[in-house]
Amino acid sequence: MAEITLDGVNYTTIDDKTAMASISNGNGAFTILKKVEIGGKEYTVTKVGALQGSWVDGRVSVSIPDSVTSIENLWKCSNITIPDSVTSIRSICDCDCSITIPESITALNYIRACTLTIPASVSTISEISGENGILMLSIKRATPPNLAKAVNLAKDDVLIVPEGAAEAYKKHPMWGKFKNISEDPSLNEEASPASKGSANVGSNKEIAE
């Protein structure tokens, strides 16, 4: 395994053709290269490890190339557009709503204390948590995604769902743990063809408990 750091981005070889990019304790804007030369040999960047803002108050804004197919961890990030080439994201923590999750993602593992819009393509989420901050999720899927675990949810945590979907989420054993569930009709208009009956997010219409 060989590595190199260029413009604040660390690149580590995965095999004899591909490499992984990571940013640790960063602050500001970064660009991940599609191809990088390490030890005189060119590698294609296919994986992102951790994209991590600084421990105090830093956030990273990152440009990700379309050669990347998987992301391990987004933490304290903003202004990130994830390309359609990405098919898996392991965890998202303390990030803001300027992160765009593509329709190529069908499952998410762990989401903690962030503001995020989840596309209708996501049908499975392993765990959500409100620990160490406020969790605000806008979900474009009318049928609640499978959710195995929901922990540390408080009254300030918010769930926004497509118009007409609030009752289904409130009755779900995990999604129903949200104290604040509202509907947004703009979510319905953006549902992908593959998820008709699924949906989108926008001008919050509060649903009484």
C-alpha positions in Angstrom: 0.0 0.0 0.0 1.3 3.4 -1.0 0.0 6.9 -0.4 0.4 10.6 -1.2 -1.2 13.8 -0.1 -2.1 16.4 -2.7 -3.8 19.8 -1.9 -5.1 18.5 1.4 -6.5 15.2 0.0 -4.9 11.9 1.1 -4.7 9.2 -1.6 -4.1 5.5 -0.7 -3.7 2.6 -3.1 -6.4 -0.1 -2.9 -4.9 -2.5 -5.5 -2.6 -2.1 -8.6 -5.2 0.0 -10.4 -7.3 1.9 -8.0 -7.0 4.3 -5.0 -9.1 5.7 -2.1 -9.3 9.4 -1.3 -9.8 10.8 2.3 -9.8 14.2 4.0 -9.2 14.3 7.7 -9.8 17.3 10.0 -10.2 19.6 7.0 -11.7 23.1 6.6 -12.7 24.7 3.3 -13.0 23.5 -0.3 -11.3 20.4 -1.8 -11.2 18.7 -5.1 -10.7 14.9 -5.4 -8.9 13.9 -8.5 -10.2 11.2 -10.8 -6.7 9.9 -11.4 -3.7 10.3 -9.3 0.0 9.3 -9.7 1.6 7.5 -6.7 5.1 6.2 -6.9 5.3 6.9 -10.6 2.1 4.9 -11.4 -1.3 6.2 -12.2 -4.4 5.0 -10.2 -8.1 5.6 -10.7 -9.9 7.0 -7.6 -12.9 4.7 -7.0 -13.5 5.0 -3.3 -13.8 7.8 -0.7 -12.9 7.0 2.8 -13.7 9.7 5.4 -14.5 13.2 4.4 -14.2 14.9 7.8 -14.4 18.6 8.8 -12.2 19.9 11.7 -13.0 18.9 15.2 -13.9 22.5 16.3 -16.0 24.3 13.7 -14.6 23.4 10.3 -16.6 22.0 7.4 -15.4 20.5 4.1 -16.8 21.3 0.7 -15.7 18.6 -1.7 -15.9 18.0 -5.4 -16.2 14.2 -6.1 -15.3 12.7 -9.5 -17.6 10.3 -11.3 -15.0 7.5 -11.0 -16.0 7.1 -7.3 -18.5 4.2 -6.6 -18.5 4.1 -2.8 -18.2 6.5 0.2 -17.4 5.4 3.7 -18.1 8.4 5.9 -19.3 12.0 5.5 -18.8 14.0 8.7 -19.1 17.7 9.1 -19.5 18.3 5.4 -21.4 20.8 3.3 -21.8 21.7 -0.4 -21.2 18.2 -1.7 -22.8 16.8 -4.9 -22.4 13.0 -5.0 -22.2 11.7 -8.5 -24.6 9.0 -9.8 -21.6 6.6 -10.0 -21.8 6.2 -6.2 -23.9 3.2 -5.2 -23.1 3.0 -1.5 -22.6 5.4 1.4 -21.9 3.9 4.8 -22.5 6.8 7.2 -23.5 10.5 7.2 -23.0 12.5 10.4 -23.4 16.2 11.3 -23.8 17.4 7.7 -26.1 20.0 6.2 -28.8 20.0 3.5 -26.4 21.2 0.7 -25.4 17.5 0.3 -27.2 15.9 -2.6 -27.8 12.1 -2.4 -28.2 10.7 -5.9 -30.9 8.3 -7.0 -28.2 5.6 -7.5 -28.3 5.0 -3.7 -30.8 2.4 -2.6 -29.5 1.8 1.0 -27.9 3.9 3.8 -26.3 2.5 6.8 -26.1 5.2 9.5 -27.4 8.8 9.7 -26.7 11.0 12.7 -27.6 14.6 13.6 -27.7 16.2 10.2 -30.0 18.0 7.8 -30.5 15.8 4.7 -32.9 15.0 1.8 -33.2 11.3 1.1 -34.3 10.3 -2.4 -37.1 7.9 -3.2 -34.6 5.3 -4.4 -33.5 4.6 -0.8 -35.5 1.7 0.5 -33.4 0.6 3.4 -31.7 2.5 6.3 -29.9 0.6 9.1 -30.0 3.3 11.8 -30.8 7.0 12.4 -29.8 8.9 15.5 -30.4 12.4 17.0 -27.3 12.1 19.2 -25.2 15.3 19.6 -27.5 17.5 17.5 -30.7 18.0 15.6 -31.8 15.5 13.0 -33.9 16.9 10.1 -34.7 14.4 7.4 -36.8 15.1 4.3 -37.7 11.8 2.6 -39.1 11.6 -1.0 -40.5 8.1 -0.6 -44.2 7.8 0.2 -43.8 4.3 1.5 -41.6 4.4 4.6 -38.1 2.9 3.9 -37.2 -0.1 6.0 -35.6 1.2 9.2 -34.0 -1.2 11.6 -33.2 1.3 14.4 -34.0 4.8 15.5 -32.4 6.2 18.7 -31.9 9.4 20.7 -34.8 11.2 18.9 -36.1 14.4 20.7 -38.9 16.9 20.1 -36.6 19.1 18.0 -35.9 16.3 15.5 -38.0 16.7 12.3 -39.2 14.3 9.7 -40.7 15.7 6.4 -42.5 13.3 4.1 -44.5 13.5 0.8 -48.1 14.8 1.0 -50.4 12.1 2.2 -47.6 9.9 3.6 -47.5 11.2 7.2 -49.9 8.7 8.6 -47.9 5.7 7.2 -44.7 7.1 8.8 -46.4 7.8 12.2 -47.7 4.2 12.3 -44.2 2.7 11.5 -42.5 1.3 14.6 -39.3 3.2 14.0 -40.2 6.3 11.9 -43.1 6.8 14.3 -40.6 7.7 17.0 -40.3 11.2 15.5 -42.4 13.6 17.6 -42.5 16.1 14.7 -43.7 14.8 11.3 -44.9 17.1 8.6 -45.8 16.8 4.9 -44.3 18.7 1.9 -46.3 18.4 -1.4 -43.2 19.4 -3.4 -41.7 16.0 -2.6 -44.4 14.2 -4.5 -43.6 15.9 -7.8 -40.0 14.8 -7.8 -40.4 11.0 -7.3 -38.5 8.9 -9.8 -40.4 6.7 -12.2 -39.0 3.6 -10.4 -40.7 4.7 -7.2 -44.2 5.8 -8.2 -46.1 6.2 -5.0 -42.9 7.4 -3.5 -42.1 11.1 -3.3 -40.4 14.5 -2.4 -40.0 17.6 0.0 -40.8 21.5 0.5 -43.4 23.9 2.1 -44.1 22.1 5.3 -47.7 21.3 6.1 -47.8 20.3 9.8 -49.5 17.1 10.8 -51.2 17.0 14.2 -50.2 14.2 16.4 
